[in-house]
Amino acid sequence: MNTLLLFGSMLGLALLGVPLIFAILAASVLTIMVVRPEMPMVLISQVFMNGMDQFLLLAVGFFFLAGEFMNRGGITHRVIDFAQAIVGHLRGGLAQVNIVSSLFFSGISGSAVADTAAIGSVMIPQMKKRGYSGAFAAAVTQCSSVVGPIIPPSIPMIVYAVLAEQSVGEMFLAGIVPGIVIGLCLMAAVGILARARNFESSPRVAAREVLRTGLGALVALMTPVIIVGGILGGIMTATEAGAVACLYAFVVGTLHFRELDLSGIGHSLVAAAKGTSIVLVIVGASSLFAWVVADLRLSQAIGQAITGYSDNPVVFLLLVNVFALLLGLFLDPLAALVILVPLLLPSAEALGISAVHFGVVLVFNLMIGLTTPPVGYLIYVSAHIAEERPERVMRESLPFMIALFAALAILTFLPAVSMTLPGLYRGGG
């Protein structure tokens, strides 16, 4: 009955149009008031505030700001030029460039939406001029942008690390190889479509051009090296790495590329403040939701239900994939993490599944949701840039969705893909 109250009120408020995170918060408060009427309201607010009052969460604001500085500081064109030099000669060259640009850019922005907006605003018009349909260009852009929150730095990975009490450095490391695997699966899909549709290819550029564009992009591509290397080397905490990334992005944008002006700085500060505020509210609500889940013993009930059906870790991960993909159709990824981590992580760990591997699989599942209707933000962002109807973009996205599901299967059934680098780090440490 109490479980029905929690999820029923949450669903009812969401259907009434209440933003999901506030629906989660209100449902949690209502359930506490009914189940624990003796609990003072001040304790509810303390649980909420304690969730946000974590030093590690300062890193979220810093990474948001660093990404904004880099986005507005002249990075995008240099990253795309380098990608053009190394893969533009392949059949379907501009589509391949789009994917590789997203791989590079993900190490700067850490955001799928930022990736779609930045890469799409440059690549989609270019692809249309070269004869690609706007819907196809938008589909490539939006599906390749899911890599943004997988390769470090990644806001969802930080949020998961906080919720699951895991190392941010290990979560960042765990996303590197999966991000490359996702990119290769998408490039394979482009290669197949390029042959079927007889897409163009460009002449191979000289090594000198590759070197020139590589040096132009190197300053930008050093960002993830500084962040991950500083954290794993014990030189900086995740929060300090975020602050250093901000300083580095500011210096690069203002003094090196000289494209980050006062207006850009102001817009970056406002955008970073908005993004950080949203994440903090989500984490605070997650603390209260997790408290209710623990009090109602929902995790144990779910664990017993799953293990009663099967105690096979592979079956469990398959069920998690189905559940997370369905939830991702309707929920924002961070809000979905709030619900899924306290419910499913205890069962995963009880079955011997690494929390780090589970986190990578879960985050990638929810990122796929950004490319699917009805909530998929990336569909509408890319369709707007391409001046296409969203339904046409969805249709063209189908081959790339198959590639994303293939990558998900690889990450799910081959834990070594995400666990090798964290394992090497632990062994070396």
Secondary structure, 3 states (H helix, E strand, C coil): CHHHHHHHHHHHHHHCCCCHHHHHHHHHHHHHHHHCCCCCHHHHHHHHHHHHCCHHHHHHHHHHHHHHHHHHCCCHHHHHHHHHHHHCCCCCHHHHHHHHHHHHHHHHHCCHHHHHHHHHHHHHHHHHHCCCCHHHHHHHHHHHHHHCCCCCCCHHHHHHHHHHCCCHHHHHHHHHHHHHHHHHHHHHHHHHHHHHHCCCCCCCCCHHHHHHHHHHHHHHHHHHHHHHHHHHCCCCCHHHHHHHHHHHHHHHHHHHCCCCCHHHHHHHHHHHHHHHHHHHHHHHHHHHHHHHHHHHCHHHHHHHHHHHHCCCHHHHHHHHHHHHHHHHCCCCHHHHHHHHHHHHHHHHHHCCCCHHHHHHHHHHHHHHHHHCCCCCHHHHHHHHHHCCCHHHHHHHHHHHHHHHHHHHHHHHHCCHHHHHHHHHHHHHC
